[in-house]
Amino acid sequence: MAVALKLSDELVEIAKPHAAAMHRSVPKQIEHWARLGKAVEENPELPVQFIKDTLLAVEEAKAGQVSDYQFAS
């Protein structure tokens, strides 16, 4: 469900270069930040990069981009 929100001009301007660098729209960039911020608040003991990598892994799995891990012998 999409909801219209009023965001500050400052936040939108800050998001623009980040969105461009990540090939996202400005709303999707802000949505990404919100999702990441929520995960960070829910897991304060974990490093942010670990949380980012985990969110990426979940999306890769949803997209079917998984393979079996081969343990070294």
C-alpha positions as CSV (number, residue, x, y, z in Angstrom):
1,M,0.0,0.0,0.0
2,A,1.5,3.3,-1.0
3,V,1.0,6.3,1.2
4,A,1.9,9.9,0.4
5,L,4.3,11.5,2.9
6,K,5.6,15.0,3.3
7,L,9.4,14.9,3.6
8,S,11.7,17.8,4.2
9,D,13.3,19.3,1.1
10,E,16.7,18.7,2.9
11,L,16.1,15.0,3.2
12,V,15.1,14.7,-0.5
13,E,18.2,16.7,-1.6
14,I,20.5,14.5,0.5
15,A,18.9,11.4,-1.0
16,K,19.3,12.4,-4.6
17,P,23.0,11.7,-5.1
18,H,22.7,8.4,-3.1
19,A,19.8,7.4,-5.2
20,A,21.6,8.1,-8.4
21,A,24.7,6.2,-7.2
22,M,22.6,3.2,-6.3
23,H,20.4,3.4,-9.4
24,R,17.3,3.9,-7.3
25,S,14.6,6.5,-7.3
26,V,14.6,9.1,-4.5
27,P,11.6,7.5,-2.8
28,K,13.2,4.0,-3.1
29,Q,16.4,5.4,-1.6
30,I,14.5,6.8,1.4
31,E,12.6,3.6,1.7
32,H,15.9,1.7,1.8
33,W,17.3,4.0,4.5
34,A,14.1,3.4,6.6
35,R,14.3,-0.3,6.2
36,L,18.0,-0.3,7.1
37,G,17.4,2.0,10.1
38,K,14.7,-0.2,11.4
39,A,17.0,-3.3,11.2
40,V,19.8,-1.4,12.9
41,E,17.5,-0.3,15.7
42,E,16.2,-3.9,16.1
43,N,19.8,-5.3,16.2
44,P,22.0,-2.7,18.0
45,E,24.6,-5.3,18.8
46,L,25.3,-6.1,15.1
47,P,27.6,-4.0,12.9
48,V,25.8,-2.0,10.2
49,Q,27.7,-3.7,7.4
50,F,26.6,-7.1,8.6
51,I,23.0,-6.0,8.6
52,K,23.3,-4.5,5.1
53,D,24.9,-7.8,3.9
54,T,22.1,-9.8,5.5
55,L,19.4,-7.7,3.9
56,L,21.1,-8.2,0.5
57,A,21.3,-11.9,1.1
58,V,17.6,-12.1,1.8
59,E,16.8,-10.3,-1.4
60,E,19.2,-12.5,-3.4
61,A,17.5,-15.6,-2.0
62,K,14.0,-14.2,-2.9
63,A,15.3,-13.6,-6.4
64,G,16.5,-17.2,-6.6
65,Q,20.2,-16.2,-6.7
66,V,21.4,-19.0,-4.3
67,S,23.7,-21.9,-4.7
68,D,24.9,-24.7,-2.4
69,Y,27.9,-23.9,-0.2
70,Q,30.8,-26.2,-0.8
71,F,32.8,-26.9,2.4
72,A,36.5,-27.4,1.9
73,S,37.7,-31.0,2.5
